[in-house]
Each structure stands twice: as C-alpha cells, then as structure tokens.
Amino acid sequence: MLFFEIDFLLFISVFLTIYCFLRGTPRISFILLASYIFYGWWDYRFLALLLISTLVDYAVGLKLENEQQTQKRKMLLVASLCTNLGILFFFKYFNFFLDSFYYAFNVSSSDRYLLEIALPPGISFYTFQTLSYTIDVYQKRFPAEKSLLAFSTYVAFFPQLIAGPIERPGKLLPQIKKEVSFQWPNIYVGFRYFLCGCFKKMFIADNLAKVADKAFAAPDQTTSIGLLIGAYCFALQIYCDFSGYSDMARGLAKCIGINLSNNFNLPYLSASLGEFWRRWHITLSYWLRDYVYIPLGGSRSGITGHIRNLLITFTLSGLWHGADWNFVLWGILHAVWITFELIARQVTTFRLPKILSIFITLNIVVLLWVLFRADSVSTALIYYKNLIAPTTSYFVDGDLATLAMLAFYSSPLVLFSLWQYSSDTLTPDYKMNNYVHASALGVILFVMIFLGAENGQQFIYFQF
C-alpha cells in the first residue's frame, strides 16, 4: 500500500477509528497488528524476516543486559550483526557480488547463474533501526527492552517502516510505551504534514519525473540543455519524493501522538557537501556517523585516517542505497569532494561568498545525482559526455517546453518550503479554528487533485 492509494486511506481511516478507543497494552498491540498487516500487504512471506530480526535482537538485548563478561557480550553483539547483516546481504547484495565475481574472472554470460531473489520492502531501513538497538544496549547507552510487544512495535512501526526515518530506540520506544490520549490537534497537525508530503510527492516529484525519465532513457539522443534540465528535474524529484514520504510518515505518527525525527532540513541550501549530508536523510547520516565513522576513529586519526574513515563511511552509504557499482561510485565521489573541502579549509583561510558556495554545492550534488539515477556507470558516463559534447545539439526548441515544466512544477517549492519550515509544525499550536492554515491546506488539496500526476509512482527509496 502506498500512502496516497485508496487502500491505504481506507486502512488508516479504520486504524484511527479503532485506535481512539484503546488504551494501554491493547493500544500497543493494535499498532503492532496494523504494522504487520501493512507490511504483509506487500508480501506476507517477508513478515518472517521481520520477525526473525525482531526476535533475535530482543533476545540479544536481554542477554546483553545481564551479561558482564566482555567476551560474551561481544559474541552476543556479533550474533545480532551476523543475523541482520546476513539477511540483508543475501537478499540485497548476493547477486551483486556474485555477478561482480563473474565479471572479474571473465566468466561467460552463458555460464553465469544468479538467484531469483525478491528484495523485501524497507529491509535496509528496519535492519539499521534494529541494529541501533542492539549496539546501544551493548554500549550501555540504552537499557534492554523487557516487553517483546513494545520492542516488536518499535521495529515494525508502520508509518516509517518502509523508508524511515531510521529511529533510535531512545527516541521511539519510550513514545510507544507512553500513554497518549487521543487529541484532535494532533490529528489536525498530522493531517497537515501528511498533506504537505502528498503535495511534494504527487504534484512536484511525479510530474518532474516525466522530464527526468525521458532524459535518462536516451541520454545519447537528448540535447545538452535537455540533459541539464533532466538532471535538475531528478534532483528536485528525489528530494520531493523522499522528503514527501518523510513528511507523510511524520504526519501519520503525529496523529497517534508520536513524534518522528526530521529527516530533511532544506538540503539544497547547503554551502558545502559536508553540510548537505547534515541536512539530507539526516537519520541515515547520523546513523553512519555514530555507528561507522566515529568507531573507525572519525577525525581523531590524523588527516590520512580521517580521509580513510570518510571514504569507508561514504562507500558504505553508497552501497546501502543500492547493489550496483554506480551507487558505490556515487558514495566514493561524495567522500572525495568532502575530502577536497576538508583540505581546502586547512590550507587556506580564503572563503567563497556563501551564495556562491551554495550554488557550487548544489551543482555538484545535481551532477552526482546523475550517477545515482542512471541504471549503470556506463549510462552515467554517456550522460556526462553528452552533457558536455552532445551527439545531437546543445539546444532545440523542445527544450523550452521542458524548462517551462521545470519552472512550473518547482516554483511552488520555495514558498512551500518556507511555509513548512517556518516553525516546528509538529507542535499542537495549529488549532482547528486557524482559518489561514486550513485554507492553505484546502488549496494544496485542490491543486494536488487537479494538477497532480495522473498515476502516482512508487517512492524512489522503496527500492533500498
């Protein structure tokens, strides 16, 4: 079920109707049941994987709480890591590494054998979320959860199960267990956030996808300006698609009194690539910082060690996003540019004006998105080549139409973002009698219905 489909709207309506009458343990049980129904709707067979991760990490957490011997504690942590990462590796990366092995040893296509493996929805997200629990318990930053019901709900919480935010146990588990009364202000604020996310997804992202898909489908037959417009369209598409999902997830959670983490903070206004990653997919960035980058030594290992740690962290970030070499290279190039920024800050005191830094950073990000969007490294290289020296021409009259589409669908984003981020919209200060905000929501709903894309596309990050 996609958040904007009729099936889900019926699902959430029934869920909220029943939820408002529940308290205590029945309330948590109902959230868990709804989460399993939501996930099983995609493919009920994948529920087994979710249950395995849940039960293993719940048991490991209890053992870690009572175990004092360092060696046994390490073995318990390794058991959790091997179970979760083993499942993730098999379903997401097995064919990738097997195919890379075939290529490295020149195995002919006729002799290559790959498994028919379906990727479970959201496996990268809930794997990292449940791992953060066992690692935090191991490091004694969070006590083991005694209630299997509460822990299972933490792992499977349906608003953010498929595409995040990746929540830490210290933030989400206490909210799940806390008794929260059903409040209409929460419903209003949650609906506002949910509708904002729908607008980003259905009006901006899905319409810009038409331009981006056309450019990436035939980069050798598209003009240079057409490819540049296509790259910008995808940059805005992926931002509105992913941040739109995060907004919808936060809105759904707010309806039942739970506050999820903010996953985006106007990332395209970043003055450096390092700042971009503190504003883009924030929960993943901080997960990798806390559980990969800092344990490796972070910036404490000298300039060489710092660069090495950046390279490892961003390579893993690229691999997390997708099982293909273009994602790996995408991550590596981010590390290379951040390293360049790091060295530049150390060797000179000269600083570019902020507006120029933002412009340069934005265009670096847009160009790297080409590698992310292309179906292979070779396709990305063709895109880059024709962006500089096209095989057709630099500009044709048809490019004006695509430029007009980019301007039309992206122009509301500036004002929309200022309105959305002007204050913390997840506090109950927007009352039902606030006619200004209610009218704005009505306009958004009207525009989305009549000008939104005819057929909603699946969220981009569902493939990860």
Secondary structure, 3 states (H helix, E strand, C coil): CCCCCHHHHHHHHHHHHHHCCCCHHHHHHHHHHHHHHHHHHHCHHHHHHHHHHHHHHHHHHHHHHHCCCHHHHHHHHHHHHHHHHHHHHHHHHHHHHHHHHHHHCCCCHHHCCCCCCCCCCCHHHHHHHHHHHHHHHHCCCCCCCCCHHHHHHHHHCHHHCCCCCCCCHHHHHHHHHCCCCCCHHHHHHHHHHHHHHHHHHHHHHHHHHHHHHHHHHCHHHCCHHHHHHHHHHHHHHHHHHHHHHHHHHHHHHHHCCCCCCCCCCCHHHCCCHHHHHHHCCHHHHHHHHHHHHHHHCCCCCHHHHHHHHHHHHHHHHHHHHCCCHHHHHHHHHHHHHHHHHHHHHHHCCCCCCHHHHHHHHHHHHHHHHHHHHCCCHHHHHHHHHHHHCCCCCCCCCHHHHHHHHHHHHHHHHHHHHHHHHCCCCCCCCCCCCCHHHHHHHHHHHHHHHHHCCCCCCCCHHHHC
